[in-house]
Amino acid sequence: MIAVIGLIVGIVLGLLVSPDVPAVLQPYLPIAVVAALDALFGGVRAQLEGMFNDRVFISSFLSNVVVAALLVFLGDQLGVGSQLSTAVLVVLGIRIFSNAASIRRAILKA
């Protein structure tokens, strides 16, 4: 529940403050957002399964964002930034959809 409240507060603050992202960080922002969403969906799934641990959630959230950003940075350095970004998005997307399916099954008991 804290994660959902944090997400709502973050969205409202983002809309009110309208922060500018430096151009050098713009390629990493979408990847970081998708990685954070993956951790959020994983946390909701764990909560519904009765296995939620706040330390695991925080470490998963931070490590997902950092590892995804580092992979994109490495891809940029190697000259394959868009291909590696796509690979990261595909993997995280698969995880998000898998967690969403588990959440749906837990809520609908199906």
Backbone bond lengths (Angstrom), bond angles and torsions (degrees), N, CA, C in turn:
res aa  C-N    CA-C-N  psi(-1)  N-CA   C-N-CA  omega(-1)  CA-C   N-CA-C  phi
1 M - - - 1.449 - - 1.527 110.81 -
2 I 1.319 115.89 -35.75 1.459 120.03 178.90 1.528 110.40 -62.88
3 A 1.330 115.95 -38.09 1.465 119.55 179.59 1.523 111.25 -64.31
4 V 1.307 117.21 -40.82 1.463 121.21 179.58 1.526 109.95 -66.03
5 I 1.322 116.75 -42.97 1.472 120.47 177.62 1.526 109.92 -62.91
6 G 1.327 116.92 -42.81 1.463 120.98 177.65 1.517 111.99 -62.07
7 L 1.321 116.46 -39.88 1.458 120.85 178.09 1.523 110.85 -63.63
8 I 1.320 116.92 -44.74 1.467 121.04 -179.92 1.523 110.58 -64.52
9 V 1.331 116.91 -45.05 1.471 120.59 178.29 1.531 110.20 -61.67
10 G 1.340 117.02 -41.86 1.466 120.68 178.83 1.510 112.61 -63.13
11 I 1.321 117.31 -41.28 1.460 120.74 178.59 1.523 110.71 -65.08
12 V 1.331 116.58 -45.33 1.472 120.13 179.71 1.527 110.53 -62.69
13 L 1.331 117.17 -44.96 1.471 119.73 178.42 1.522 111.16 -62.97
14 G 1.323 116.75 -40.83 1.460 120.08 178.59 1.515 112.43 -61.86
15 L 1.330 116.41 -38.00 1.462 119.63 178.61 1.519 112.36 -72.64
16 L 1.337 116.99 -35.42 1.462 120.52 -178.62 1.525 112.11 -77.19
17 V 1.329 116.83 -43.17 1.461 121.03 -174.45 1.526 111.30 -84.47
18 S 1.328 117.31 -32.87 1.460 123.02 -179.89 1.530 111.56 53.79
19 P 1.354 117.24 63.55 1.467 120.23 -176.33 1.530 112.09 -69.94
20 D 1.323 115.67 148.85 1.461 121.76 175.86 1.523 108.49 -96.17
21 V 1.302 116.10 130.42 1.457 121.76 178.32 1.524 107.49 -94.19
22 P 1.332 118.04 127.09 1.465 119.88 178.08 1.533 110.78 -57.49
23 A 1.318 116.19 145.77 1.467 121.42 -176.39 1.522 112.21 -57.84
24 V 1.308 117.36 -32.77 1.464 120.47 -178.05 1.537 111.80 -68.97
25 L 1.317 117.36 -25.41 1.467 121.24 -179.20 1.526 113.50 -96.19
26 Q 1.315 118.45 -9.46 1.462 121.22 -175.64 1.523 114.98 -59.66
27 P 1.327 120.72 -35.64 1.471 118.57 178.03 1.531 113.27 -66.80
28 Y 1.324 117.32 -22.20 1.458 121.24 -175.22 1.530 112.86 -91.68
29 L 1.315 117.55 -19.16 1.458 121.04 -175.45 1.531 113.10 -63.36
30 P 1.327 120.34 -47.88 1.470 118.55 179.73 1.531 112.39 -61.64
31 I 1.320 116.69 -38.84 1.464 120.63 179.24 1.521 109.86 -65.32
32 A 1.323 117.35 -42.23 1.465 121.02 179.60 1.528 110.87 -64.60
33 V 1.322 117.21 -38.58 1.471 120.61 179.24 1.524 110.39 -65.88
34 V 1.326 117.74 -43.83 1.463 120.87 179.40 1.529 110.42 -65.86
35 A 1.331 117.38 -38.96 1.463 120.37 177.11 1.526 110.87 -64.45
36 A 1.322 116.99 -39.11 1.462 120.59 177.43 1.524 110.91 -66.68
37 L 1.334 117.34 -39.03 1.464 120.49 176.71 1.528 111.14 -64.01
38 D 1.318 116.99 -36.91 1.459 120.46 176.83 1.526 110.20 -60.74
39 A 1.317 116.75 -45.52 1.466 120.24 178.68 1.534 110.62 -64.65
40 L 1.316 117.44 -39.07 1.465 121.43 179.66 1.530 110.89 -63.46
41 F 1.324 116.94 -47.89 1.465 120.00 178.53 1.526 110.90 -63.34
42 G 1.338 117.15 -37.55 1.462 120.28 176.40 1.515 111.86 -64.20
43 G 1.332 116.92 -37.35 1.462 120.71 177.65 1.519 112.31 -67.60
44 V 1.328 116.48 -40.74 1.470 119.88 177.64 1.520 109.67 -64.35
45 R 1.334 116.57 -42.43 1.467 120.47 178.43 1.529 110.60 -60.64
46 A 1.318 116.45 -46.27 1.463 120.10 179.91 1.524 111.12 -62.44
47 Q 1.320 117.39 -38.83 1.466 121.52 178.71 1.524 110.68 -62.49
48 L 1.318 116.30 -45.41 1.457 120.23 -179.60 1.531 112.23 -67.07
49 E 1.329 117.03 -28.68 1.465 121.41 178.68 1.526 111.68 -87.80
50 G 1.333 117.05 -1.92 1.458 121.19 178.67 1.517 114.02 75.50
51 M 1.331 116.59 22.49 1.468 120.64 -177.50 1.532 112.47 -118.41
52 F 1.334 117.56 14.74 1.462 120.45 -175.12 1.515 111.14 -66.90
53 N 1.323 114.93 135.13 1.461 122.50 175.34 1.524 106.11 -134.02
54 D 1.329 116.72 122.48 1.459 119.60 -175.42 1.520 112.81 -63.00
55 R 1.309 118.17 -34.62 1.469 120.61 178.98 1.518 110.99 -67.55
56 V 1.309 116.72 -40.32 1.464 120.49 177.51 1.526 109.50 -65.23
57 F 1.332 116.88 -41.19 1.458 120.32 -179.62 1.528 111.19 -62.88
58 I 1.320 116.98 -48.43 1.472 120.71 -178.52 1.524 110.40 -63.52
59 S 1.332 116.91 -44.92 1.470 118.98 -179.79 1.524 110.86 -66.63
60 S 1.322 117.83 -37.39 1.463 120.99 177.05 1.522 110.71 -65.11
61 F 1.319 116.13 -44.20 1.460 121.32 179.87 1.527 110.48 -58.93
62 L 1.317 116.49 -52.42 1.464 120.70 -177.39 1.524 111.97 -66.98
63 S 1.328 116.82 -44.69 1.459 118.82 -177.39 1.523 111.41 -68.09
64 N 1.337 118.38 -37.39 1.469 120.32 177.12 1.524 110.97 -59.64
65 V 1.320 116.20 -46.57 1.467 120.41 -178.36 1.520 110.61 -65.35
66 V 1.317 117.29 -45.34 1.467 120.86 -177.66 1.529 110.85 -66.82
67 V 1.324 117.73 -46.95 1.469 120.39 -178.64 1.524 110.66 -64.15
68 A 1.325 117.89 -42.90 1.464 120.20 179.08 1.528 110.88 -62.52
69 A 1.319 117.09 -44.20 1.465 120.38 179.11 1.526 110.97 -64.81
70 L 1.324 117.39 -39.40 1.467 120.21 178.35 1.530 111.70 -66.07
71 L 1.324 117.13 -37.93 1.462 119.55 177.21 1.528 111.50 -63.74
72 V 1.317 116.41 -41.95 1.462 119.71 178.21 1.529 109.83 -66.94
73 F 1.327 117.39 -40.57 1.463 120.80 177.16 1.530 110.50 -60.92
74 L 1.330 116.40 -45.22 1.460 120.63 178.10 1.523 110.45 -60.82
75 G 1.325 117.01 -42.47 1.465 120.28 176.94 1.511 112.41 -61.01
76 D 1.332 116.76 -39.39 1.466 120.27 176.85 1.518 110.83 -63.75
77 Q 1.319 116.93 -41.31 1.460 120.77 -179.50 1.526 111.80 -66.99
78 L 1.328 116.46 -32.89 1.464 120.81 -179.90 1.527 112.56 -86.32
79 G 1.323 116.89 -7.46 1.454 121.12 179.67 1.515 114.00 85.15
80 V 1.318 116.95 13.87 1.468 121.39 179.01 1.527 109.61 -123.95
81 G 1.314 116.00 37.96 1.460 121.32 -174.42 1.511 114.25 -58.35
82 S 1.329 117.46 -44.49 1.463 118.90 -176.96 1.525 111.44 -69.91
83 Q 1.336 117.65 -36.61 1.458 120.07 179.03 1.522 111.18 -67.70
84 L 1.321 116.85 -42.68 1.464 119.91 179.69 1.523 110.69 -70.03
85 S 1.322 117.42 -35.32 1.474 120.59 175.97 1.518 110.09 -62.25
86 T 1.325 116.23 -42.39 1.459 120.47 178.84 1.525 110.77 -63.33
87 A 1.326 116.63 -42.34 1.464 120.50 179.00 1.522 110.94 -61.98
88 V 1.322 117.27 -43.74 1.465 121.21 179.29 1.524 109.93 -63.38
89 L 1.327 117.17 -43.81 1.467 120.72 179.53 1.530 111.80 -63.71
90 V 1.326 117.09 -38.19 1.467 120.08 178.83 1.521 110.32 -65.19
91 V 1.326 117.43 -46.79 1.467 120.99 -179.17 1.527 110.56 -63.02
92 L 1.320 116.91 -47.42 1.460 119.41 179.67 1.524 111.42 -66.48
93 G 1.325 116.99 -35.90 1.456 120.24 176.83 1.516 112.22 -62.95
94 I 1.321 116.53 -41.66 1.470 120.57 176.85 1.520 110.22 -61.42
95 R 1.324 116.31 -42.95 1.476 119.88 179.21 1.533 111.09 -64.99
96 I 1.321 117.14 -40.28 1.466 120.61 179.63 1.527 110.03 -63.62
97 F 1.328 117.40 -46.40 1.459 120.15 179.65 1.524 111.78 -65.89
98 S 1.319 117.29 -35.41 1.462 120.44 176.53 1.526 110.71 -64.48
99 N 1.325 116.19 -45.19 1.464 119.92 177.50 1.523 111.22 -65.29
100 A 1.337 117.21 -38.36 1.468 120.55 178.64 1.528 110.57 -63.53
101 A 1.332 116.97 -39.13 1.466 120.23 177.72 1.527 110.54 -65.42
102 S 1.327 116.95 -40.28 1.467 120.14 177.96 1.522 111.48 -66.33
103 I 1.319 116.71 -38.09 1.469 121.19 177.63 1.521 109.61 -64.15
104 R 1.337 116.17 -44.94 1.464 120.51 178.30 1.517 111.23 -60.16
105 R 1.335 117.14 -43.77 1.459 120.29 178.81 1.522 111.44 -64.08
106 A 1.326 116.97 -38.79 1.460 120.41 -179.83 1.531 111.49 -68.38
107 I 1.319 116.47 -38.70 1.472 119.60 -178.48 1.522 111.00 -74.63
108 L 1.321 116.92 -42.76 1.467 121.05 -176.38 1.536 112.73 -89.42
109 K 1.321 116.27 -4.46 1.480 122.04 -178.18 1.534 110.43 53.97
110 A 1.339 115.66 40.14 1.467 119.50 -178.84 1.515 110.83 -115.09
